[in-house]
């Protein structure tokens, strides 16, 4: 079962980190890039990694 609350919290933190990196010019972006889309992809990957770790424990 997917824990959407945990996924939302992960996404929120990832998006904040990405925005900071863009502001500090540590991450290149284009006028059509979507920070939210990248944050979603990264959030899902982190979520599944955490889920796998919890299942192993």
C-alpha positions as a Markdown table, in Angstrom:
| # | Residue | x | y | z |
|---|---|---|---|---|
| 1 | Unk | 0.0 | 0.0 | 0.0 |
| 2 | Unk | 1.3 | 3.5 | -0.9 |
| 3 | Unk | 1.7 | 5.9 | 2.0 |
| 4 | Unk | 0.7 | 9.2 | 0.2 |
| 5 | Unk | 1.4 | 11.3 | 3.3 |
| 6 | Unk | 5.0 | 10.1 | 3.4 |
| 7 | Unk | 5.3 | 10.5 | -0.4 |
| 8 | Unk | 4.0 | 14.1 | -0.1 |
| 9 | Unk | 6.5 | 15.0 | 2.6 |
| 10 | Unk | 9.4 | 13.5 | 0.5 |
| 11 | Unk | 8.2 | 15.4 | -2.5 |
| 12 | Unk | 7.9 | 18.7 | -0.6 |
| 13 | Unk | 11.5 | 18.3 | 0.7 |
| 14 | Unk | 12.9 | 17.3 | -2.7 |
| 15 | Unk | 11.2 | 20.2 | -4.4 |
| 16 | Unk | 12.6 | 22.6 | -1.8 |
| 17 | Unk | 16.1 | 21.3 | -2.3 |
| 18 | Unk | 15.8 | 21.5 | -6.0 |
| 19 | Unk | 14.6 | 25.1 | -5.9 |
| 20 | Unk | 17.6 | 26.0 | -3.6 |
| 21 | Unk | 20.0 | 24.3 | -6.0 |
| 22 | Unk | 18.5 | 26.2 | -9.0 |
| 23 | Unk | 18.7 | 29.5 | -7.1 |
| 24 | Unk | 22.3 | 28.9 | -6.2 |
| 25 | Unk | 22.9 | 28.0 | -9.9 |
| 26 | Unk | 24.1 | 24.5 | -8.9 |
| 27 | Unk | 21.5 | 22.9 | -11.2 |
| 28 | Unk | 20.9 | 23.9 | -14.8 |
| 29 | Unk | 17.4 | 24.4 | -15.9 |
| 30 | Unk | 15.6 | 25.4 | -19.1 |
| 31 | Unk | 12.6 | 27.7 | -19.6 |
| 32 | Unk | 10.4 | 24.6 | -20.1 |
| 33 | Unk | 11.8 | 22.4 | -17.3 |
| 34 | Unk | 9.4 | 21.3 | -14.6 |
| 35 | Unk | 10.8 | 21.3 | -11.1 |
| 36 | Unk | 7.7 | 19.6 | -9.8 |
| 37 | Unk | 8.0 | 16.8 | -12.3 |
| 38 | Unk | 11.6 | 16.1 | -11.3 |
| 39 | Unk | 10.7 | 16.3 | -7.7 |
| 40 | Unk | 7.9 | 13.7 | -8.3 |
| 41 | Unk | 10.3 | 11.3 | -10.0 |
| 42 | Unk | 12.9 | 11.6 | -7.3 |
| 43 | Unk | 10.3 | 11.3 | -4.6 |
| 44 | Unk | 8.9 | 8.1 | -6.0 |
| 45 | Unk | 12.4 | 6.6 | -6.2 |
| 46 | Unk | 13.1 | 7.6 | -2.6 |
| 47 | Unk | 9.8 | 6.2 | -1.4 |
| 48 | Unk | 10.4 | 2.8 | -3.0 |
| 49 | Unk | 13.9 | 2.7 | -1.6 |
| 50 | Unk | 12.6 | 3.4 | 1.9 |
| 51 | Unk | 9.8 | 0.9 | 1.4 |
| 52 | Unk | 12.3 | -1.8 | 0.3 |
| 53 | Unk | 14.5 | -1.1 | 3.3 |
| 54 | Unk | 11.5 | -1.3 | 5.7 |
| 55 | Unk | 10.5 | -4.7 | 4.2 |
| 56 | Unk | 14.0 | -6.0 | 4.6 |
| 57 | Unk | 14.0 | -5.1 | 8.3 |
